């Protein structure tokens, strides 16, 4: 297990940010497989509500600070509520 990547995700847990330069989402966890490491991101992709996806860490996640982005966070807190706990999916 890669502890540095997990720590990076825990440090940005529940923050809204931009993944891969184009996807706006909330980071809610970390996943690791034999092939790759992933951010677990909850995003609003349809009118049916938020969906959770694995996104390769190659794409990068840039969290937005709350200060200066209050409007963005207010909308995201309403549409995609914060996760209650960090999602961790790693092989045993």
C-alpha positions in Angstrom: 0.0 0.0 0.0 1.2 3.5 -0.9 0.9 5.5 2.3 2.0 8.8 0.7 -0.9 8.7 -1.8 -3.4 7.7 0.9 -2.1 10.7 3.1 -2.5 13.0 0.1 -6.2 12.0 -0.2 -6.8 12.2 3.5 -5.4 15.7 3.6 -7.9 16.7 0.9 -10.8 14.7 2.2 -14.2 16.3 1.6 -12.7 19.2 -0.3 -14.2 20.3 -3.6 -11.6 20.5 -6.4 -10.8 20.0 -10.0 -9.7 16.6 -11.3 -7.7 16.3 -14.5 -8.3 20.0 -15.3 -12.0 19.4 -16.3 -14.0 17.6 -13.6 -15.3 19.4 -10.6 -15.9 17.0 -7.6 -15.5 16.3 -3.9 -12.7 14.0 -2.9 -14.1 11.3 -0.6 -11.5 8.5 -0.5 -8.6 6.5 -1.9 -8.4 3.3 -3.9 -5.4 1.1 -4.9 -5.2 -1.8 -7.2 -2.3 -3.8 -8.7 -2.4 -1.5 -11.8 -3.0 2.0 -10.4 -3.9 4.3 -7.5 -7.1 6.3 -7.6 -8.9 9.3 -6.1 -12.4 8.4 -5.1 -14.4 11.5 -6.2 -18.1 12.2 -5.8 -19.4 14.4 -8.6 -22.7 15.7 -9.9 -23.1 14.1 -13.3 -26.8 14.0 -13.8 -30.1 15.2 -12.4 -30.4 11.9 -10.6 -27.9 13.0 -8.0 -24.2 12.7 -7.1 -22.2 9.6 -8.3 -19.0 8.3 -7.0 -16.1 7.4 -9.4 -12.6 6.2 -9.2 -10.2 8.6 -11.1 -6.6 7.7 -11.7 -4.2 9.7 -9.6 -2.3 10.5 -12.8 -4.9 13.1 -13.6 -4.2 15.1 -10.4 -6.7 16.7 -8.0 -6.4 20.4 -7.2 -8.6 21.3 -4.1 -10.2 24.7 -4.1 -9.8 26.7 -0.9 -13.1 27.6 0.9 -12.0 31.3 1.1 -12.8 32.9 -2.2 -15.0 30.0 -3.4 -17.8 30.3 -0.8 -20.4 30.3 -3.6 -19.0 27.1 -5.1 -18.9 25.4 -1.7 -22.4 26.5 -0.7 -23.8 24.9 -3.9 -21.7 21.8 -3.5 -22.5 21.4 0.1 -26.2 21.4 -0.9 -25.9 19.2 -4.0 -23.1 16.8 -2.9 -23.0 16.7 0.9 -19.7 16.0 2.7 -19.0 12.3 3.2 -19.3 11.1 6.8 -16.2 8.9 6.6 -13.1 8.4 4.3 -13.5 5.6 1.8 -10.5 3.3 1.7 -10.3 0.5 -0.9 -6.9 -1.3 -0.8 -5.9 -5.0 -1.2 -5.2 -6.8 2.1 
